[in-house]
Amino acid sequence: MISGMLAGYCLRKRIADSRDRLYGVALAWSGDAMVADDLVQETLMIALQRYQQLRDHERLNAWMYTILSNCWKQYLRRTRATIDVDELDICCEQDAEAGSSALEVVDRVRRAILKLPPGQRQTVTLVDLAGFSYAEVAEILDIPIGTVMSRLHTSRNALQKVLANFRSQSPV
């Protein structure tokens, strides 16, 4: 009885401790700090309510990102009328003060990621930001591994074009 209570406490603590990692991915997906915070809060609430359903505690990380992905899909469904993905283009605007500082590069990459379609954005951030394998991303997003590979290829090519454009416009 006591060991079960201790295990439950440890699992709940691990869930709570995952907040910062979840927030980073949610922010990359949404581009909005308030939305990211709401997504993470909802994810944590669901995970804490349902932690006893998790059979393999080693899969906690993937389980949490699956919940986050489902929360993100629900958010997109609720806000579909205000988000027109077709109008998003994958280019960067160059302003007069553009330079090649590390912060500007990070900002450009973030903006470019936000312009990717949601599926590509999720895939590239889960692989390249969160460090999940293709198989784990397929499981988290509930898509075939071939789709993960295709989305990753397409999103990386788009980002590479944006960054090449940025580098060619930056003063040397």
ROBA-883990 format. One record per residue (C-alpha): y, x, z; residue number from 1. Coordinates in Angstrom, 2 decimals. Layout:
# residues N
<pt north="Y" east="X" up="Z" n="NUM"/>
...
//
This chain:
# residues 172
<pt north="0.00" east="0.00" up="0.00" n="1"/>
<pt north="2.48" east="2.71" up="1.01" n="2"/>
<pt north="1.58" east="4.92" up="-1.98" n="3"/>
<pt north="2.19" east="1.93" up="-4.30" n="4"/>
<pt north="5.59" east="1.32" up="-2.74" n="5"/>
<pt north="6.45" east="5.01" up="-3.05" n="6"/>
<pt north="5.36" east="5.05" up="-6.70" n="7"/>
<pt north="7.51" east="1.97" up="-7.38" n="8"/>
<pt north="10.49" east="3.59" up="-5.69" n="9"/>
<pt north="10.03" east="6.80" up="-7.71" n="10"/>
<pt north="9.79" east="4.85" up="-10.96" n="11"/>
<pt north="12.90" east="2.80" up="-10.16" n="12"/>
<pt north="14.76" east="6.05" up="-9.35" n="13"/>
<pt north="13.69" east="7.59" up="-12.68" n="14"/>
<pt north="14.92" east="4.45" up="-14.44" n="15"/>
<pt north="18.30" east="4.69" up="-12.73" n="16"/>
<pt north="18.51" east="8.43" up="-13.42" n="17"/>
<pt north="18.14" east="7.84" up="-17.17" n="18"/>
<pt north="21.56" east="6.19" up="-17.39" n="19"/>
<pt north="23.49" east="9.16" up="-18.82" n="20"/>
<pt north="20.95" east="9.87" up="-21.57" n="21"/>
<pt north="20.82" east="6.21" up="-22.54" n="22"/>
<pt north="24.61" east="6.03" up="-22.55" n="23"/>
<pt north="24.89" east="8.97" up="-24.95" n="24"/>
<pt north="22.62" east="7.28" up="-27.46" n="25"/>
<pt north="24.23" east="3.85" up="-26.98" n="26"/>
<pt north="27.65" east="5.39" up="-27.56" n="27"/>
<pt north="26.41" east="7.10" up="-30.73" n="28"/>
<pt north="25.05" east="3.76" up="-31.97" n="29"/>
<pt north="28.04" east="1.60" up="-31.08" n="30"/>
<pt north="31.00" east="3.96" up="-31.15" n="31"/>
<pt north="32.53" east="1.94" up="-28.34" n="32"/>
<pt north="32.40" east="3.07" up="-24.71" n="33"/>
<pt north="32.54" east="-0.47" up="-23.33" n="34"/>
<pt north="29.77" east="-1.72" up="-25.62" n="35"/>
<pt north="27.67" east="1.35" up="-24.79" n="36"/>
<pt north="28.15" east="0.73" up="-21.09" n="37"/>
<pt north="27.16" east="-2.92" up="-21.48" n="38"/>
<pt north="24.06" east="-1.97" up="-23.48" n="39"/>
<pt north="22.99" east="0.55" up="-20.85" n="40"/>
<pt north="23.61" east="-1.89" up="-18.00" n="41"/>
<pt north="21.52" east="-4.51" up="-19.75" n="42"/>
<pt north="18.78" east="-1.95" up="-20.48" n="43"/>
<pt north="18.66" east="-0.79" up="-16.86" n="44"/>
<pt north="18.63" east="-4.36" up="-15.57" n="45"/>
<pt north="15.70" east="-5.29" up="-17.80" n="46"/>
<pt north="13.82" east="-2.09" up="-16.96" n="47"/>
<pt north="14.30" east="-2.56" up="-13.23" n="48"/>
<pt north="13.18" east="-6.19" up="-13.45" n="49"/>
<pt north="10.10" east="-5.32" up="-15.49" n="50"/>
<pt north="9.12" east="-1.83" up="-14.30" n="51"/>
<pt north="5.78" east="-3.14" up="-13.04" n="52"/>
<pt north="4.83" east="-3.97" up="-16.64" n="53"/>
<pt north="4.88" east="-0.28" up="-17.58" n="54"/>
<pt north="1.27" east="0.84" up="-17.46" n="55"/>
<pt north="1.72" east="4.51" up="-18.40" n="56"/>
<pt north="4.54" east="6.06" up="-16.37" n="57"/>
<pt north="4.53" east="9.08" up="-18.70" n="58"/>
<pt north="5.89" east="6.76" up="-21.43" n="59"/>
<pt north="8.90" east="5.70" up="-19.35" n="60"/>
<pt north="11.40" east="7.47" up="-21.61" n="61"/>
<pt north="10.14" east="5.83" up="-24.81" n="62"/>
<pt north="9.90" east="2.47" up="-23.02" n="63"/>
<pt north="13.53" east="2.72" up="-21.90" n="64"/>
<pt north="14.75" east="3.54" up="-25.41" n="65"/>
<pt north="12.72" east="0.64" up="-26.79" n="66"/>
<pt north="14.55" east="-1.67" up="-24.41" n="67"/>
<pt north="17.88" east="-0.10" up="-25.41" n="68"/>
<pt north="17.02" east="-0.58" up="-29.09" n="69"/>
<pt north="16.19" east="-4.24" up="-28.47" n="70"/>
<pt north="19.47" east="-4.73" up="-26.60" n="71"/>
<pt north="21.31" east="-3.07" up="-29.51" n="72"/>
<pt north="19.59" east="-5.39" up="-32.03" n="73"/>
<pt north="20.56" east="-8.42" up="-29.94" n="74"/>
<pt north="24.16" east="-7.17" up="-29.78" n="75"/>
<pt north="24.25" east="-6.74" up="-33.57" n="76"/>
<pt north="22.88" east="-10.26" up="-34.05" n="77"/>
<pt north="25.52" east="-11.69" up="-31.73" n="78"/>
<pt north="28.35" east="-9.84" up="-33.46" n="79"/>
<pt north="27.05" east="-10.03" up="-37.03" n="80"/>
<pt north="30.01" east="-12.09" up="-38.20" n="81"/>
<pt north="32.47" east="-9.37" up="-37.19" n="82"/>
<pt north="30.54" east="-6.35" up="-38.51" n="83"/>
<pt north="30.38" east="-5.92" up="-42.28" n="84"/>
<pt north="28.09" east="-2.97" up="-42.87" n="85"/>
<pt north="28.62" east="-3.20" up="-46.64" n="86"/>
<pt north="32.26" east="-2.23" up="-46.23" n="87"/>
<pt north="31.41" east="0.94" up="-44.35" n="88"/>
<pt north="31.71" east="4.07" up="-46.43" n="89"/>
<pt north="30.53" east="7.53" up="-45.54" n="90"/>
<pt north="33.63" east="9.64" up="-46.03" n="91"/>
<pt north="36.07" east="11.35" up="-43.77" n="92"/>
<pt north="39.82" east="11.04" up="-43.97" n="93"/>
<pt north="41.64" east="14.36" up="-43.91" n="94"/>
<pt north="44.92" east="14.46" up="-42.03" n="95"/>
<pt north="47.66" east="17.09" up="-42.19" n="96"/>
<pt north="46.69" east="18.68" up="-38.88" n="97"/>
<pt north="43.01" east="19.11" up="-39.74" n="98"/>
<pt north="41.44" east="22.32" up="-38.56" n="99"/>
<pt north="37.96" east="23.57" up="-37.91" n="100"/>
<pt north="37.97" east="23.57" up="-34.12" n="101"/>
<pt north="34.72" east="22.69" up="-32.42" n="102"/>
<pt north="36.16" east="19.44" up="-31.05" n="103"/>
<pt north="37.31" east="18.33" up="-34.46" n="104"/>
<pt north="33.89" east="19.03" up="-35.95" n="105"/>
<pt north="32.23" east="17.00" up="-33.18" n="106"/>
<pt north="34.69" east="14.18" up="-33.74" n="107"/>
<pt north="34.05" east="14.21" up="-37.49" n="108"/>
<pt north="30.28" east="14.14" up="-36.98" n="109"/>
<pt north="30.58" east="11.24" up="-34.52" n="110"/>
<pt north="32.75" east="9.27" up="-36.92" n="111"/>
<pt north="30.38" east="9.99" up="-39.78" n="112"/>
<pt north="27.40" east="8.83" up="-37.70" n="113"/>
<pt north="29.24" east="5.61" up="-36.86" n="114"/>
<pt north="29.67" east="4.91" up="-40.57" n="115"/>
<pt north="25.92" east="5.05" up="-41.19" n="116"/>
<pt north="24.10" east="1.72" up="-41.39" n="117"/>
<pt north="22.70" east="0.76" up="-37.95" n="118"/>
<pt north="19.06" east="1.58" up="-38.78" n="119"/>
<pt north="19.94" east="5.05" up="-40.02" n="120"/>
<pt north="22.27" east="5.60" up="-37.07" n="121"/>
<pt north="19.52" east="4.69" up="-34.61" n="122"/>
<pt north="16.97" east="6.92" up="-36.30" n="123"/>
<pt north="19.13" east="10.02" up="-36.62" n="124"/>
<pt north="20.39" east="9.80" up="-33.04" n="125"/>
<pt north="16.95" east="9.22" up="-31.55" n="126"/>
<pt north="15.53" east="12.24" up="-33.41" n="127"/>
<pt north="18.49" east="14.62" up="-33.38" n="128"/>
<pt north="20.32" east="13.60" up="-30.22" n="129"/>
<pt north="17.59" east="12.28" up="-27.91" n="130"/>
<pt north="14.86" east="14.60" up="-29.25" n="131"/>
<pt north="12.13" east="12.03" up="-29.91" n="132"/>
<pt north="9.34" east="12.73" up="-32.41" n="133"/>
<pt north="9.04" east="10.65" up="-35.57" n="134"/>
<pt north="6.06" east="8.81" up="-34.08" n="135"/>
<pt north="8.00" east="8.02" up="-30.90" n="136"/>
<pt north="10.97" east="6.74" up="-32.91" n="137"/>
<pt north="8.63" east="4.56" up="-34.99" n="138"/>
<pt north="7.27" east="3.08" up="-31.78" n="139"/>
<pt north="10.70" east="2.65" up="-30.16" n="140"/>
<pt north="12.20" east="0.92" up="-33.21" n="141"/>
<pt north="8.95" east="-0.86" up="-34.12" n="142"/>
<pt north="8.99" east="0.41" up="-37.70" n="143"/>
<pt north="6.51" east="2.45" up="-39.78" n="144"/>
<pt north="6.72" east="6.24" up="-39.51" n="145"/>
<pt north="7.48" east="6.37" up="-43.25" n="146"/>
<pt north="10.58" east="4.29" up="-42.65" n="147"/>
<pt north="11.65" east="6.71" up="-39.90" n="148"/>
<pt north="11.25" east="9.62" up="-42.31" n="149"/>
<pt north="13.11" east="7.81" up="-45.09" n="150"/>
<pt north="16.00" east="6.76" up="-42.83" n="151"/>
<pt north="16.24" east="10.24" up="-41.39" n="152"/>
<pt north="16.31" east="11.84" up="-44.84" n="153"/>
<pt north="18.95" east="9.41" up="-46.12" n="154"/>
<pt north="21.17" east="9.70" up="-43.04" n="155"/>
<pt north="20.95" east="13.50" up="-42.92" n="156"/>
<pt north="21.87" east="13.72" up="-46.62" n="157"/>
<pt north="24.87" east="11.44" up="-46.07" n="158"/>
<pt north="25.99" east="13.45" up="-43.06" n="159"/>
<pt north="25.50" east="16.71" up="-44.93" n="160"/>
<pt north="27.78" east="15.48" up="-47.74" n="161"/>
<pt north="30.45" east="14.47" up="-45.25" n="162"/>
<pt north="30.27" east="17.80" up="-43.47" n="163"/>
<pt north="30.31" east="19.74" up="-46.74" n="164"/>
<pt north="33.41" east="17.78" up="-47.72" n="165"/>
<pt north="34.95" east="18.53" up="-44.33" n="166"/>
<pt north="34.17" east="22.27" up="-44.60" n="167"/>
<pt north="35.62" east="22.48" up="-48.11" n="168"/>
<pt north="38.86" east="20.85" up="-46.93" n="169"/>
<pt north="39.22" east="22.96" up="-43.76" n="170"/>
<pt north="41.40" east="26.03" up="-43.89" n="171"/>
<pt north="39.42" east="29.25" up="-43.65" n="172"/>
//
